[in-house]
Amino acid sequence: MVDWMAEVVVKFGLLSETFLLSVSVVDRFLQLKAVARSRFQLVGIAAMLIASKFEEIYTPKVDDFIYITANAYNREDLLKMEKMILMTLDFNLNVPSPIHFLRRFSKAAHSDSKVHTLGKYITELSLLDYDLLEYPPSVIAASATYLSRAMTRSKTSSEPIWNDTIEHYTGYTVHEIMPCIEILNELLLKQNANSTYKAIFRKYSSSKVQSVALIPAIEL
């Protein structure tokens, strides 16, 4: 479903912040409520509707979300699910996002737009792996910062991937985030091979985002 949500985000031109918040809403809601598999898609579009209202200037209409499901649900279904999710989460939507940390870490690392965009790609990929749910958003962002720098670093460069300034602003040593880095790098290697879930890869393969998904993964 997360892969499908990524496709919807691209179709509607929504922000990465909206995508990450949507998935966070789904994860937290499903921790508290049992939902039939046939209604997973309804939870997904309701979460995106909620996240859009929180993050976007212009929010897609309710009918747009219904249309994207091929009218599998109606307006009343969506609004009821929206209300149920908000009540279950006690309207708590202001949660930490890896994107917010990534922005700060990229600035500390003096990352250019390409390196930062690659970090966003890696951060969004993290949504596809259950094993990464145990890591705080700051660790995901720090790991994405490390990998994006490693993947774009010139072979002749003497600049270290991780320096004292980055360590100071992230609060992590490479040793502390290496388990997360390894999982993320495995995700990158799978995306560059034959992954079943390709929506995020396709999004970041576009020339509009400097085709960062086509940058080869590294061997750790």
C-alpha positions, 0 to 999 in steps of 0.5 A, spaced: 500 500 500 505 504 501 508 503 494 501 505 491 500 511 496 507 513 493 504 513 486 498 517 488 503 522 491 506 523 485 500 524 481 497 529 485 504 533 486 504 532 493 510 534 498 515 529 501 512 531 507 505 529 506 507 522 504 511 521 510 506 524 514 501 519 511 505 513 512 506 515 519 498 516 520 497 509 517 502 506 521 500 509 528 492 508 526 494 500 525 497 499 531 491 501 535 485 499 530 484 492 527 482 494 519 480 489 514 484 488 508 479 490 504 479 497 507 486 498 507 486 502 501 481 507 504 485 508 510 491 510 505 487 515 502 484 518 508 491 518 511 493 522 505 487 527 505 489 528 513 496 529 511 494 534 505 490 538 510 496 539 514 502 540 510 499 542 503 497 549 501 492 546 496 489 540 498 486 535 493 478 534 493 475 528 497 472 526 490 479 526 487 481 521 492 475 517 491 476 517 484 484 514 485 481 508 488 476 507 482 470 509 486 471 503 490 469 507 496 464 513 497 464 520 500 461 518 506 466 512 507 472 516 506 469 522 511 468 517 516 474 513 516 478 520 516 474 522 523 475 515 525 483 516 524 483 523 527 479 520 533 484 514 534 490 518 534 487 524 538 488 529 533 496 528 534 499 530 527 505 534 529 510 528 529 517 528 527 519 527 520 525 524 517 525 530 512 525 535 517 531 532 520 534 531 513 534 538 511 538 540 517 543 535 516 544 537 509 545 544 511 550 542 516 554 537 511 553 543 505 550 538 501 548 541 494 541 540 491 543 533 488 546 530 494 540 533 498 535 530 493 538 523 493 537 524 501 530 525 500 529 519 495 533 514 501 528 517 506 522 515 502 525 508 501 525 507 508 518 507 508 518 500 504 521 496 510 518 494 516 525 493 519 526 501 519 520 502 524 525 501 530 529 507 528 528 514 530 526 519 524 533 523 526 537 516 525 533 515 518 535 522 516 542 521 518 543 515 515 540 518 508 545 523 509 551 519 510 549 514 504 547 520 499 554 523 501 558 516 500 554 515 493 556 522 490 563 523 493 568 523 488 573 517 488 579 522 488 576 526 494 580 527 500 574 529 504 571 524 509 564 522 508 562 524 516 566 529 519 566 533 526 561 538 524 556 533 521 557 529 527 555 535 532 549 537 528 546 530 527 548 527 534 551 521 531 557 517 530 558 513 524 558 507 528 551 508 532 548 509 525 551 504 521 546 498 522 540 503 519 545 505 514 546 497 512 539 496 511 538 502 507 543 501 502 540 494 501 534 497 499 538 501 494 541 495 491 534 492 491 531 498 487 537 498 482 535 490 481 528 488 480 524 490 486 517 489 486 515 496 489 518 501 484 513 507 485 519 511 489 524 509 484 520 511 478 519 518 482 526 519 483 529 517 476 525 523 473 530 528 470 526 533 474 529 531 480 536 530 477 535 522 476 538 521 483 535 514 483 539 512 478 546 513 482 549 506 483 549 504 490 555 503 494 558 496 497 559 497 504 
